[in-house]
Amino acid sequence: MEALRNLVRFRREETDSARDWAPMSLDDQDDPRSSRSSDYDTEMHDPESVRDAYDPAFEYESTHNGQMMDQAEEHALLEVELPVEPLQSNIYGFAMASLIQDTADLEARPQHCFHSLRPLRIVGAIMLSFVMTGMQAFFIFEAKKLITPRDVVQARRVYGHFEEIMYLDEHNVSHTWNTSNGYPRGVDGFYNSSNFHMLSKRDKELVCRVPLSQPFFLFGVLFIWTLTVLSHMRTSFNLMIRILHLPNLPSMAGALSTKEDGTDEVIGLTICLKFELVILVQCPRVAMNSILLWLGARWLTATLGFGDLFLNALALEFILNLSNLLYEAMVPHNSKLLVQRTMIPHVTKHEKEGCCNMFGMLLLGVVAAILVISYMLKLQGVLPSYKWDVSKVCTTFLEQELAL
């Protein structure tokens, strides 16, 4: 009997447990999952809300850091602040820094004129600038007098002999005409490449070493040289514009504003000092660079030998960078600190991002390429009326001669 009662009790507990785990009705409105589904469908998947969210006519506004921005704030993000910049660390920068700083100090403290060395530093800076310009002019004159003419005459003689041989017909009649310099040039239609074997090996080597025989190589060297000179000229013009744009002051006493970091920002200049900075410092620099650009291109075009072409380019850069050499060797450390402390502001303190200020530097390369192409095709006077006929026969010759 006891066993029977235990069996009945077990059956009842099993029935109660099954009843507790019965599945809930789908129609039960108290189901929390049903409530979440209903809210989700009505709020997040409302067809009208979806259409509004992706309506192409809906006007969106730019956001920054999760906040809405108006149009003025958006334009402010596109503006770039232009910091003041120190003068260049060369003789030109030293002369300008001395003229500005020492003149301002002497006008603010006239008593320094008699017991300080600032007047002497002004005179020394100007004299050193003139010495450097004179040295550049001396090297340019001597190169034009002693070096360039010899190379030009040799290039003309070698190319003239090449033209005379290459334009011979089967009757040994030369179809050439003479340039104003007295060197032959071939007549179109009579070029005979088979006459190249008539030249001696020495003549072949010389004519194939003419830089114009390898136009792409010459273009690369002239492009780098032109880009180097234009970079210096761009710096000069940029400084002249910034100097002339500064406000005109009646006196240099208040021309400088000392910042917290110890630098001195130039806030204005007198008309007389502007004239001195532009005429005495920057204009001679532009003139020297212009002459060097022409003389360097002429010398490089007349150089026979591609190794010598590289060496001559380095020699020209030595003349161009003479101001840096004299600055490092002859300017005292205290004066160098003066140059680094003198700040020249830009024309505007802020500028908006645009094609001009973001890609304007590329224009310098375009100008350099145009100048080099124009010089090689029309302006070069080393080989007037050049026929561009040397590379046709020198390609195979150089491959054989230079093969390892």
Sine and cosine of phi, psi and omega as CSV:
sin_phi,cos_phi,sin_psi,cos_psi,sin_omega,cos_omega
0.00,0.00,-0.65,0.76,0.02,-1.00
-0.88,0.48,-0.63,0.77,0.03,-1.00
-0.91,0.42,-0.58,0.81,-0.01,-1.00
-0.93,0.38,-0.64,0.77,0.00,-1.00
-0.91,0.40,-0.62,0.79,0.04,-1.00
-0.90,0.43,-0.59,0.80,0.03,-1.00
-0.91,0.41,-0.66,0.75,0.01,-1.00
-0.91,0.42,-0.67,0.74,0.01,-1.00
-0.89,0.47,-0.64,0.76,0.03,-1.00
-0.88,0.47,-0.66,0.75,0.01,-1.00
-0.89,0.45,-0.64,0.77,-0.02,-1.00
-0.92,0.38,-0.68,0.73,0.01,-1.00
-0.90,0.44,-0.59,0.81,0.02,-1.00
-0.92,0.38,-0.62,0.79,0.01,-1.00
-0.92,0.40,-0.69,0.72,0.01,-1.00
-0.89,0.46,-0.64,0.77,0.01,-1.00
-0.90,0.43,-0.64,0.77,0.03,-1.00
-0.91,0.41,-0.59,0.81,-0.01,-1.00
-0.93,0.37,-0.62,0.79,0.01,-1.00
-0.90,0.43,-0.53,0.85,-0.04,-1.00
-0.99,-0.12,0.34,0.94,0.02,-1.00
-0.93,0.36,0.60,-0.80,0.00,-1.00
-0.91,0.43,0.56,-0.83,-0.01,-1.00
-0.98,0.22,0.44,-0.90,-0.05,-1.00
-0.97,0.25,0.62,-0.79,0.04,-1.00
-0.93,0.37,-0.36,0.93,0.00,-1.00
-1.00,0.03,0.03,1.00,-0.04,-1.00
-0.95,0.32,0.88,-0.47,-0.06,-1.00
-0.99,0.15,-0.20,0.98,-0.02,-1.00
-1.00,0.04,-0.01,1.00,-0.01,-1.00
-0.91,0.42,0.87,-0.50,-0.01,-1.00
-0.89,0.46,-0.53,0.85,0.04,-1.00
-0.91,0.42,-0.60,0.80,0.03,-1.00
-0.91,0.41,-0.60,0.80,0.01,-1.00
-0.91,0.41,-0.68,0.73,0.01,-1.00
-0.91,0.42,-0.65,0.76,0.00,-1.00
-0.89,0.46,-0.63,0.77,-0.03,-1.00
-0.92,0.40,-0.71,0.70,0.01,-1.00
-0.89,0.45,-0.66,0.75,-0.01,-1.00
-0.88,0.47,-0.68,0.73,-0.04,-1.00
-0.92,0.39,-0.62,0.79,-0.08,-1.00
-0.98,0.17,-0.49,0.87,-0.09,-1.00
-0.99,-0.14,-0.69,0.73,-0.12,-0.99
-1.00,-0.09,-0.43,0.90,-0.08,-1.00
-0.90,-0.43,0.43,0.90,0.07,-1.00
-0.93,0.36,0.83,-0.55,-0.04,-1.00
-0.85,0.53,-0.58,0.81,-0.01,-1.00
-0.91,0.41,-0.64,0.77,0.01,-1.00
-0.91,0.42,-0.63,0.78,0.02,-1.00
-0.90,0.45,-0.66,0.75,0.01,-1.00
-0.91,0.41,-0.63,0.78,0.02,-1.00
-0.91,0.41,-0.61,0.79,-0.06,-1.00
-0.92,0.40,-0.49,0.87,-0.06,-1.00
-0.89,-0.45,0.37,0.93,0.02,-1.00
-0.93,0.36,0.84,-0.55,-0.03,-1.00
-0.92,0.40,-0.36,0.93,0.01,-1.00
-0.99,0.13,-0.09,1.00,-0.04,-1.00
-0.95,0.30,0.75,-0.66,-0.05,-1.00
-1.00,-0.03,0.90,-0.43,0.01,-1.00
-1.00,-0.08,0.43,-0.90,0.05,-1.00
-0.88,-0.47,0.50,-0.86,0.00,-1.00
-0.93,0.36,0.54,-0.84,0.02,-1.00
-0.85,-0.53,0.49,-0.87,0.05,-1.00
-0.60,-0.80,0.86,-0.50,-0.06,-1.00
0.85,0.53,0.59,0.81,0.08,-1.00
0.98,0.18,0.11,0.99,-0.02,-1.00
-0.89,-0.46,0.50,-0.86,0.00,-1.00
-0.96,0.26,0.61,-0.80,0.00,-1.00
-0.86,-0.51,0.59,-0.81,0.11,-0.99
-1.00,0.05,0.01,-1.00,-0.10,-1.00
-0.92,0.39,-0.57,0.82,0.00,-1.00
-0.90,0.43,-0.67,0.74,0.02,-1.00
-0.92,0.39,-0.58,0.82,0.01,-1.00
-0.92,0.39,-0.64,0.77,0.04,-1.00
-0.93,0.36,-0.52,0.86,0.02,-1.00
-0.90,0.43,-0.52,0.85,0.02,-1.00
-0.93,0.37,-0.40,0.92,-0.03,-1.00
-1.00,0.01,-0.02,1.00,0.02,-1.00
-1.00,-0.02,0.63,-0.78,0.00,-1.00
-0.91,-0.41,0.77,-0.64,0.04,-1.00
-0.99,0.12,0.79,-0.61,-0.02,-1.00
-0.99,-0.11,0.93,-0.36,-0.01,-1.00
-0.97,0.24,0.38,-0.93,0.11,-0.99
-0.93,0.35,0.51,-0.86,-0.08,-1.00
-0.82,-0.57,0.57,-0.82,0.05,-1.00
-0.96,0.27,0.29,-0.96,0.07,-1.00
-0.93,0.36,0.36,-0.93,0.01,-1.00
-0.92,0.39,0.56,-0.83,0.01,-1.00
-1.00,0.09,0.96,0.27,0.09,-1.00
-0.49,-0.87,-0.08,-1.00,-0.05,-1.00
-0.88,0.47,-0.61,0.79,0.01,-1.00
-0.89,0.45,-0.69,0.72,0.03,-1.00
-0.91,0.42,-0.62,0.79,0.03,-1.00
-0.90,0.43,-0.69,0.73,0.01,-1.00
-0.90,0.44,-0.67,0.75,0.01,-1.00
-0.93,0.37,-0.67,0.74,0.00,-1.00
-0.90,0.43,-0.65,0.76,0.01,-1.00
-0.92,0.40,-0.68,0.74,0.02,-1.00
-0.88,0.47,-0.67,0.74,-0.05,-1.00
-0.97,0.26,-0.81,0.58,-0.11,-0.99
-0.93,0.37,-0.75,0.66,-0.08,-1.00
-0.94,0.33,-0.59,0.80,0.06,-1.00
-0.90,0.43,-0.67,0.74,0.04,-1.00
-0.89,0.46,-0.66,0.75,-0.01,-1.00
-0.93,0.36,-0.62,0.78,-0.01,-1.00
-0.93,0.36,-0.58,0.82,0.02,-1.00
-0.97,0.24,-0.52,0.85,0.05,-1.00
-0.97,0.25,-0.52,0.86,0.00,-1.00
-0.76,-0.65,0.99,0.15,-0.07,-1.00
-0.85,0.52,-0.40,0.92,-0.02,-1.00
-0.91,0.41,-0.33,0.94,0.01,-1.00
-0.95,0.31,-0.22,0.98,-0.05,-1.00
-0.90,0.44,-0.43,0.91,-0.12,-0.99
-0.96,-0.27,-0.40,0.91,-0.06,-1.00
-0.79,-0.62,0.41,0.91,0.08,-1.00
-0.78,-0.62,0.23,-0.97,-0.01,-1.00
-0.99,-0.11,0.12,0.99,-0.04,-1.00
-0.90,0.43,-0.67,0.75,0.08,-1.00
-0.87,0.50,-0.61,0.80,0.02,-1.00
-0.93,0.37,-0.56,0.83,0.03,-1.00
-0.93,0.37,-0.59,0.81,0.06,-1.00
-0.88,0.48,-0.74,0.67,0.01,-1.00
-0.90,0.44,-0.66,0.75,0.00,-1.00
-0.91,0.42,-0.64,0.77,0.01,-1.00
-0.91,0.42,-0.68,0.73,0.02,-1.00
-0.91,0.41,-0.67,0.74,0.01,-1.00
-0.91,0.42,-0.65,0.76,0.03,-1.00
-0.91,0.42,-0.59,0.81,0.07,-1.00
-0.91,0.42,-0.66,0.75,0.03,-1.00
-0.92,0.39,-0.62,0.79,0.03,-1.00
-0.89,0.45,-0.69,0.72,0.01,-1.00
-0.89,0.45,-0.69,0.73,0.05,-1.00
-0.89,0.45,-0.63,0.77,0.03,-1.00
-0.91,0.42,-0.62,0.79,0.04,-1.00
-0.91,0.41,-0.66,0.75,0.06,-1.00
-0.88,0.47,-0.70,0.72,0.02,-1.00
-0.89,0.45,-0.61,0.79,0.02,-1.00
-0.90,0.44,-0.74,0.67,0.00,-1.00
-0.91,0.42,-0.60,0.80,0.03,-1.00
-0.91,0.42,-0.70,0.72,-0.01,-1.00
-0.90,0.43,-0.69,0.72,-0.01,-1.00
-0.93,0.37,-0.60,0.80,0.06,-1.00
-0.91,0.42,-0.65,0.76,0.03,-1.00
-0.93,0.36,-0.48,0.88,-0.06,-1.00
-1.00,0.03,-0.65,0.76,-0.17,-0.98
-0.96,-0.29,-0.46,0.89,-0.15,-0.99
-0.95,-0.30,-0.82,0.57,-0.11,-0.99
-0.88,0.47,-0.71,0.70,-0.03,-1.00
-0.85,0.53,-0.64,0.77,-0.01,-1.00
-0.89,0.45,-0.70,0.71,0.00,-1.00
-0.92,0.39,-0.61,0.79,0.01,-1.00
-0.91,0.41,-0.72,0.70,0.00,-1.00
-0.89,0.46,-0.66,0.75,0.01,-1.00
-0.90,0.43,-0.68,0.73,0.02,-1.00
-0.90,0.44,-0.65,0.76,0.01,-1.00
-0.91,0.41,-0.64,0.77,-0.02,-1.00
-0.92,0.40,-0.69,0.72,-0.02,-1.00
-0.90,0.43,-0.71,0.70,-0.03,-1.00
-0.95,0.32,-0.56,0.83,0.04,-1.00
-0.90,0.43,-0.66,0.75,0.05,-1.00
-0.91,0.42,-0.62,0.79,0.05,-1.00
-0.88,0.48,-0.70,0.71,0.00,-1.00
-0.90,0.44,-0.63,0.77,-0.03,-1.00
-0.90,0.44,-0.61,0.80,-0.02,-1.00
-0.98,0.18,-0.66,0.75,-0.12,-0.99
-0.96,0.29,-0.25,0.97,-0.01,-1.00
-0.94,-0.34,0.46,0.89,0.14,-0.99
-1.00,0.10,0.65,-0.76,0.07,-1.00
-1.00,-0.07,-0.11,-0.99,-0.05,-1.00
-0.92,0.39,-0.27,0.96,0.03,-1.00
-0.99,-0.17,0.27,0.96,0.00,-1.00
0.86,0.51,0.55,0.84,0.09,-1.00
-0.99,-0.16,0.81,-0.58,-0.03,-1.00
-1.00,0.00,0.86,-0.51,0.00,-1.00
-0.99,-0.13,0.99,0.15,-0.03,-1.00
-0.70,-0.72,0.23,-0.97,0.14,-0.99
-0.68,-0.73,0.40,-0.92,-0.10,-1.00
-0.99,-0.14,0.65,-0.76,0.07,-1.00
-0.98,0.21,0.02,-1.00,0.03,-1.00
-0.90,0.43,-0.36,0.93,0.05,-1.00
-1.00,0.05,-0.08,1.00,0.06,-1.00
1.00,0.01,0.30,0.95,-0.01,-1.00
-0.94,-0.35,0.64,-0.77,-0.11,-0.99
-0.95,0.32,0.51,-0.86,0.14,-0.99
-0.72,-0.69,0.63,-0.77,-0.07,-1.00
-0.97,0.26,0.44,-0.90,0.07,-1.00
-1.00,0.02,0.72,-0.69,-0.02,-1.00
-0.85,0.53,0.69,-0.73,0.02,-1.00
0.99,-0.17,-0.15,0.99,-0.04,-1.00
-0.90,-0.44,0.21,0.98,-0.01,-1.00
-0.95,0.32,0.76,-0.65,-0.04,-1.00
-0.79,-0.62,0.98,-0.20,-0.06,-1.00
-0.91,0.41,-0.38,0.93,-0.01,-1.00
-0.94,0.34,-0.24,0.97,0.02,-1.00
-0.97,0.23,-0.08,1.00,-0.05,-1.00
-0.88,0.47,-0.50,0.87,-0.01,-1.00
-0.94,0.34,-0.26,0.97,0.02,-1.00
-0.96,0.27,-0.31,0.95,0.04,-1.00
-0.98,0.21,0.53,-0.85,0.08,-1.00
-0.95,0.31,0.28,-0.96,-0.01,-1.00
-0.89,0.46,-0.59,0.81,0.03,-1.00
-0.89,0.45,-0.70,0.72,0.02,-1.00
-0.91,0.42,-0.61,0.79,0.05,-1.00
-0.89,0.45,-0.68,0.73,0.00,-1.00
-0.90,0.44,-0.65,0.76,-0.03,-1.00
-0.93,0.38,-0.74,0.68,-0.06,-1.00
-0.93,0.36,-0.51,0.86,0.03,-1.00
-0.98,0.20,-0.17,0.99,0.08,-1.00
-1.00,-0.07,0.00,1.00,0.10,-1.00
-0.91,0.42,0.79,-0.61,-0.08,-1.00
-0.83,0.55,-0.56,0.83,0.00,-1.00
-0.93,0.36,-0.22,0.98,0.08,-1.00
-0.95,0.30,-0.33,0.94,0.09,-1.00
-0.85,-0.53,0.98,0.20,-0.16,-0.99
-0.88,0.47,-0.60,0.80,-0.04,-1.00
-0.93,0.36,-0.63,0.77,0.04,-1.00
-0.91,0.41,-0.69,0.72,0.03,-1.00
-0.90,0.44,-0.63,0.78,0.03,-1.00
-0.87,0.49,-0.68,0.73,0.00,-1.00
-0.88,0.47,-0.69,0.72,-0.01,-1.00
-0.92,0.38,-0.71,0.71,0.02,-1.00
-0.91,0.41,-0.56,0.83,0.01,-1.00
-0.91,0.42,-0.70,0.72,0.02,-1.00
-0.91,0.42,-0.67,0.75,0.02,-1.00
-0.90,0.44,-0.71,0.70,0.00,-1.00
-0.90,0.43,-0.65,0.76,0.01,-1.00
-0.90,0.43,-0.59,0.80,0.03,-1.00
-0.91,0.42,-0.71,0.70,-0.01,-1.00
-0.93,0.37,-0.67,0.75,0.00,-1.00
-0.90,0.43,-0.52,0.85,0.06,-1.00
-0.89,0.45,-0.67,0.74,0.06,-1.00
-0.91,0.41,-0.66,0.75,-0.01,-1.00
-0.93,0.38,-0.60,0.80,0.04,-1.00
-0.89,0.46,-0.65,0.76,0.04,-1.00
-0.88,0.47,-0.65,0.76,0.01,-1.00
-0.90,0.43,-0.74,0.67,-0.01,-1.00
-0.91,0.42,-0.60,0.80,0.03,-1.00
-0.89,0.46,-0.69,0.73,0.03,-1.00
-0.91,0.42,-0.65,0.76,0.01,-1.00
-0.88,0.47,-0.67,0.74,0.01,-1.00
-0.90,0.43,-0.68,0.73,-0.01,-1.00
-0.92,0.38,-0.58,0.82,0.03,-1.00
-0.93,0.36,-0.72,0.69,-0.02,-1.00
-0.92,0.39,-0.43,0.90,-0.01,-1.00
-0.98,0.18,-0.26,0.97,0.02,-1.00
-0.90,0.43,0.52,-0.85,0.01,-1.00
-0.88,0.47,0.54,-0.84,0.05,-1.00
-0.99,0.12,0.82,-0.58,-0.02,-1.00
-0.94,-0.35,0.53,-0.85,0.06,-1.00
-0.95,0.30,-0.40,0.91,-0.02,-1.00
-0.54,-0.84,0.41,-0.91,0.02,-1.00
-1.00,0.08,0.06,1.00,-0.05,-1.00
-0.89,0.46,-0.58,0.82,-0.01,-1.00
-0.92,-0.40,0.54,0.84,-0.09,-1.00
-0.99,0.14,-0.27,0.96,-0.09,-1.00
-0.88,-0.47,0.58,-0.81,0.07,-1.00
-0.83,-0.55,0.91,-0.42,-0.04,-1.00
-0.99,0.15,0.78,-0.63,-0.01,-1.00
-1.00,-0.06,0.11,-0.99,-0.02,-1.00
-0.91,0.40,-0.49,0.87,-0.01,-1.00
-0.99,0.12,0.08,1.00,0.05,-1.00
1.00,-0.05,-0.09,1.00,0.03,-1.00
-0.99,0.14,0.37,-0.93,-0.02,-1.00
-0.89,-0.45,0.91,-0.41,0.03,-1.00
-1.00,0.01,0.75,-0.66,0.03,-1.00
-0.99,0.17,0.89,-0.45,-0.02,-1.00
-0.98,-0.22,-0.11,0.99,0.03,-1.00
0.03,-1.00,0.30,-0.95,0.00,-1.00
-0.61,-0.79,0.39,-0.92,0.12,-0.99
-0.98,0.21,0.39,-0.92,-0.01,-1.00
-0.89,0.46,-0.62,0.79,0.00,-1.00
-0.89,0.45,-0.67,0.74,-0.01,-1.00
-0.95,0.33,-0.58,0.81,0.09,-1.00
-0.86,0.51,-0.68,0.74,0.02,-1.00
-0.88,0.47,-0.68,0.73,0.00,-1.00
-0.91,0.42,-0.68,0.73,-0.02,-1.00
-0.91,0.42,-0.63,0.78,-0.06,-1.00
-0.98,0.19,-0.74,0.67,-0.11,-0.99
-0.98,0.20,-0.67,0.74,-0.10,-1.00
-1.00,0.07,-0.41,0.91,-0.09,-1.00
-0.93,-0.36,-0.82,0.58,-0.15,-0.99
-0.99,0.12,-0.62,0.78,-0.01,-1.00
-0.89,0.45,-0.70,0.71,0.10,-1.00
-0.86,0.51,-0.55,0.83,0.02,-1.00
-0.91,0.41,-0.70,0.71,0.02,-1.00
-0.90,0.43,-0.64,0.77,0.00,-1.00
-0.90,0.44,-0.72,0.70,0.02,-1.00
-0.89,0.46,-0.66,0.75,0.00,-1.00
-0.91,0.41,-0.62,0.79,0.01,-1.00
-0.91,0.42,-0.69,0.73,0.01,-1.00
-0.92,0.39,-0.66,0.75,0.02,-1.00
-0.89,0.45,-0.59,0.80,0.03,-1.00
-0.88,0.48,-0.72,0.70,0.00,-1.00
-0.94,0.35,-0.74,0.67,-0.05,-1.00
-0.90,0.43,-0.64,0.77,0.01,-1.00
-0.90,0.44,-0.68,0.74,0.02,-1.00
-0.90,0.44,-0.63,0.78,0.01,-1.00
-0.92,0.38,-0.69,0.73,-0.03,-1.00
-0.92,0.39,-0.68,0.73,-0.01,-1.00
-0.91,0.41,-0.60,0.80,0.01,-1.00
-0.93,0.37,-0.47,0.88,-0.03,-1.00
-1.00,-0.03,-0.09,1.00,-0.06,-1.00
-0.96,0.27,0.82,-0.57,0.06,-1.00
-1.00,-0.04,0.90,-0.44,-0.03,-1.00
0.90,-0.43,0.79,-0.61,-0.10,-1.00
-0.98,0.21,-0.50,0.87,0.11,-0.99
-0.92,0.38,-0.68,0.74,0.05,-1.00
-0.90,0.44,-0.47,0.88,0.03,-1.00
-0.89,0.46,-0.69,0.73,0.05,-1.00
-0.91,0.42,-0.69,0.72,-0.02,-1.00
-0.90,0.44,-0.63,0.77,0.02,-1.00
-0.93,0.38,-0.57,0.82,0.05,-1.00
-0.90,0.44,-0.65,0.76,0.05,-1.00
-0.92,0.40,-0.59,0.81,0.03,-1.00
-0.91,0.43,-0.62,0.78,0.03,-1.00
-0.91,0.40,-0.62,0.78,0.02,-1.00
-0.92,0.39,-0.50,0.87,0.07,-1.00
-0.87,0.48,-0.68,0.73,0.04,-1.00
-0.92,0.40,-0.63,0.78,-0.03,-1.00
-0.92,0.40,-0.61,0.80,-0.06,-1.00
-0.99,-0.13,0.39,0.92,0.00,-1.00
-0.90,0.44,-0.50,0.86,0.01,-1.00
-0.90,0.43,-0.60,0.80,0.04,-1.00
-0.93,0.37,-0.64,0.77,-0.01,-1.00
-0.90,0.43,-0.74,0.67,0.00,-1.00
-0.91,0.41,-0.56,0.83,0.02,-1.00
-0.90,0.43,-0.74,0.68,-0.01,-1.00
-0.92,0.39,-0.51,0.86,-0.11,-0.99
-1.00,-0.02,-0.51,0.86,-0.21,-0.98
-0.87,-0.48,-0.25,0.97,-0.03,-1.00
-1.00,0.00,0.78,-0.63,0.01,-1.00
-0.90,0.43,0.34,-0.94,-0.04,-1.00
-0.90,0.44,-0.61,0.79,0.01,-1.00
-0.88,0.47,-0.60,0.80,0.04,-1.00
-0.96,0.29,-0.53,0.85,0.09,-1.00
-0.90,0.43,-0.62,0.78,0.07,-1.00
-0.90,0.43,-0.56,0.83,0.05,-1.00
-0.89,0.46,-0.65,0.76,0.02,-1.00
-0.91,0.42,-0.69,0.72,-0.02,-1.00
-0.93,0.37,-0.39,0.92,-0.04,-1.00
-1.00,0.05,-0.30,0.95,-0.06,-1.00
-1.00,0.05,0.89,-0.46,-0.07,-1.00
-0.94,-0.33,0.76,-0.65,0.05,-1.00
-0.95,-0.32,0.86,-0.51,-0.01,-1.00
-0.97,0.26,0.33,-0.95,0.11,-0.99
-0.97,0.23,0.14,-0.99,0.00,-1.00
-0.89,0.46,-0.66,0.75,0.07,-1.00
-0.83,-0.56,0.53,-0.85,0.02,-1.00
-0.99,0.15,-0.39,0.92,0.01,-1.00
-0.71,-0.71,0.54,-0.84,0.11,-0.99
-0.57,-0.82,0.57,-0.82,-0.02,-1.00
-0.99,0.13,0.50,-0.86,0.05,-1.00
-0.91,0.41,0.73,-0.68,0.01,-1.00
-0.30,-0.96,0.06,-1.00,-0.03,-1.00
-0.89,0.45,-0.55,0.83,-0.08,-1.00
-0.92,0.40,-0.76,0.65,-0.07,-1.00
-1.00,0.07,-0.26,0.97,0.01,-1.00
-1.00,-0.06,-0.50,0.86,-0.04,-1.00
-0.80,-0.59,0.15,0.99,-0.04,-1.00
-0.90,0.43,-0.50,0.87,0.00,-1.00
-0.90,0.44,-0.45,0.89,0.03,-1.00
-0.91,0.42,-0.38,0.93,-0.01,-1.00
-0.90,0.43,-0.50,0.87,0.02,-1.00
-0.89,0.45,-0.63,0.77,0.07,-1.00
-0.92,0.40,-0.61,0.79,0.03,-1.00
-0.91,0.42,-0.69,0.73,0.03,-1.00
-0.89,0.46,-0.67,0.74,0.02,-1.00
-0.89,0.46,-0.68,0.73,0.02,-1.00
-0.90,0.44,-0.66,0.75,0.01,-1.00
-0.90,0.43,-0.67,0.75,0.02,-1.00
-0.90,0.44,-0.68,0.74,-0.02,-1.00
-0.92,0.40,-0.70,0.71,0.00,-1.00
-0.90,0.44,-0.67,0.74,0.02,-1.00
-0.90,0.44,-0.63,0.78,0.01,-1.00
-0.92,0.39,-0.71,0.70,-0.05,-1.00
-0.91,0.40,-0.58,0.82,-0.08,-1.00
-1.00,0.05,-0.62,0.79,-0.16,-0.99
-0.80,-0.59,-0.60,0.80,-0.23,-0.97
-1.00,-0.04,-0.36,0.93,-0.06,-1.00
-0.93,0.38,0.71,-0.71,0.00,-1.00
-0.94,-0.35,0.18,0.98,0.02,-1.00
-0.94,0.35,-0.78,0.63,0.03,-1.00
-0.83,-0.56,0.99,0.10,0.00,-1.00
-0.87,0.49,0.58,-0.82,0.01,-1.00
0.84,0.54,0.66,0.75,0.02,-1.00
-0.89,0.46,0.70,-0.72,-0.15,-0.99
-1.00,-0.08,-0.11,0.99,-0.03,-1.00
0.82,0.57,0.67,0.74,-0.07,-1.00
-0.90,-0.44,0.07,1.00,-0.03,-1.00
-0.99,0.15,-0.66,0.75,-0.06,-1.00
-0.90,0.44,-0.38,0.92,-0.02,-1.00
-0.89,0.46,-0.61,0.79,-0.06,-1.00
-0.97,-0.24,-0.30,0.96,-0.05,-1.00
-1.00,0.09,-0.29,0.96,-0.03,-1.00
-0.87,0.49,-0.78,0.62,0.00,-1.00
-0.92,0.40,-0.63,0.77,-0.02,-1.00
-0.89,0.46,-0.70,0.71,-0.02,-1.00
-0.93,0.36,-0.58,0.82,0.06,-1.00
-0.87,0.48,-0.62,0.78,0.02,-1.00
-0.96,0.27,-0.64,0.77,-0.06,-1.00
-0.96,0.28,-0.57,0.82,-0.09,-1.00
-1.00,-0.09,0.05,1.00,0.00,-1.00
-0.93,0.36,0.70,-0.71,-0.01,-1.00
-1.00,0.03,0.00,0.00,0.00,0.00
